[in-house]
Amino acid sequence: MKGLNKVLLIGHVGRDPVLKYTPNGTPVANFSMATNEVYGSNEDRKVKTVWHTIVAWGKLAELVNNMVRKGQLIYVEGKISSREWTDNSGNRRINYEIIMRDFSLLQRKESVGEMSSSPEESIEEIETPFTDEPITEDDIPF
């Protein structure tokens, strides 16, 4: 059976992309992205932020470098990839990255300065239709 490795993320860009080129001239760009998980009831609401390293290759890397900026709300599609190495102290290290296949800007560059300073507030706007109320049989569409 064939496996599936697909990631879909919506979050805020943590830093501007860094564009570099491999020795054979292939563009590669990377940037950080934060996603927030909101849980708990209104009076005990908590937010957990997870940071992701996003990597884009080829023409997509150049497009990301030209369009993506720190603070923007962005949608990313890709796959999880890992890299292993041994550091200078002899310790085995592993790093997980999201290899980008596609993206959409959910916020224009011009509006980044107007954005709330708290990512939780933007996430709250997205999650407003949802409640912590239990699901009943009437809520199921089939």
C-alpha positions in Angstrom: 0.0 0.0 0.0 1.2 3.5 -0.9 1.8 5.9 2.1 0.6 9.5 2.5 2.7 12.4 3.6 0.7 15.6 3.4 0.7 18.7 5.6 -1.8 21.6 5.5 -1.0 24.6 7.8 -2.4 28.0 8.4 -0.3 30.3 10.5 1.8 33.5 10.7 5.2 33.8 9.1 7.8 34.2 11.8 10.6 35.6 9.7 11.2 36.7 6.1 12.3 34.0 3.7 16.0 33.4 3.2 16.8 32.6 -0.4 20.0 30.7 -1.3 21.2 28.7 -4.2 22.6 25.1 -4.3 26.0 24.6 -6.0 24.2 23.7 -9.2 22.1 26.9 -9.1 18.8 25.5 -7.7 17.0 28.2 -5.6 15.9 27.2 -2.1 14.1 29.4 0.4 13.2 28.8 4.0 11.3 30.6 6.7 9.6 29.9 10.0 5.9 29.7 10.5 3.8 29.6 13.7 0.6 27.7 14.1 -1.7 28.1 17.1 -3.8 25.5 18.8 -6.6 27.0 20.9 -8.2 24.7 23.5 -10.2 24.9 26.7 -13.4 26.7 27.5 -13.7 30.5 27.4 -12.7 31.0 31.1 -9.8 28.5 30.8 -8.8 29.1 27.3 -5.2 28.2 26.4 -3.1 28.7 23.2 -0.2 26.4 22.2 2.1 27.8 19.5 4.1 25.4 17.4 6.9 26.6 15.2 7.6 25.0 11.8 10.5 25.3 9.3 9.2 25.7 5.8 11.4 25.0 2.8 10.6 25.8 -0.8 12.6 24.7 -3.9 13.0 26.0 -7.5 10.7 28.6 -8.9 8.4 28.2 -5.8 11.4 29.4 -3.7 11.8 32.5 -5.8 8.1 33.2 -5.6 8.1 32.8 -1.8 11.1 35.1 -1.5 9.2 37.8 -3.5 5.8 37.5 -1.9 6.1 36.2 1.7 6.9 38.5 4.6 7.1 38.3 8.4 3.7 38.6 10.1 1.6 37.5 7.1 -1.1 34.9 7.6 -0.4 32.1 5.1 -1.7 28.8 4.0 0.9 26.1 3.2 0.6 22.7 1.6 3.5 20.3 1.7 5.0 17.2 3.2 7.1 16.4 6.3 10.7 15.7 5.8 13.5 15.0 8.2 17.3 15.5 8.1 19.7 13.6 10.4 23.3 14.6 11.2 25.9 14.3 13.9 26.9 17.6 15.6 30.5 18.6 16.6 30.0 16.9 20.0 29.1 13.6 18.4 25.4 13.8 19.3 22.9 12.5 16.7 20.5 15.3 15.7 17.3 15.3 13.7 15.4 18.2 12.2 11.9 18.1 10.8 10.9 20.5 8.0 7.8 21.1 5.9 8.7 20.9 2.2 6.3 23.3 0.5 4.4 22.3 -2.6 1.9 25.2 -2.7 0.9 28.2 -0.7 -1.7 31.0 -0.5 -1.4 34.4 1.1 -4.3 34.9 3.4 -3.2 38.5 4.1 -1.7 41.1 1.8 1.7 42.6 2.6 0.1 46.0 3.0 -2.2 44.8 5.8 0.6 43.2 7.9 1.3 46.5 9.6 -2.3 46.8 10.5 -2.5 43.2 11.9 -3.0 42.6 15.6 0.2 42.2 17.5 -1.2 39.0 19.0 -1.6 36.0 16.6 -4.2 34.5 19.0 -6.6 37.3 18.1 -6.3 36.5 14.3 -6.9 32.8 15.1 -9.9 33.7 17.2 -11.5 35.5 14.2 -11.1 32.3 12.1 -12.5 30.1 14.9 -15.5 32.3 15.8 -18.1 30.0 14.2 -17.0 27.0 16.4 -18.2 26.4 20.0 -17.2 24.1 22.8 -20.8 22.7 22.9 -21.1 19.0 22.4 -22.1 17.7 19.0 -25.6 16.2 18.8 -27.2 13.9 16.1 -28.9 17.0 14.6 -25.5 18.5 13.9 -24.3 15.5 11.7 -25.1 16.3 8.0 -25.6 12.6 7.0 
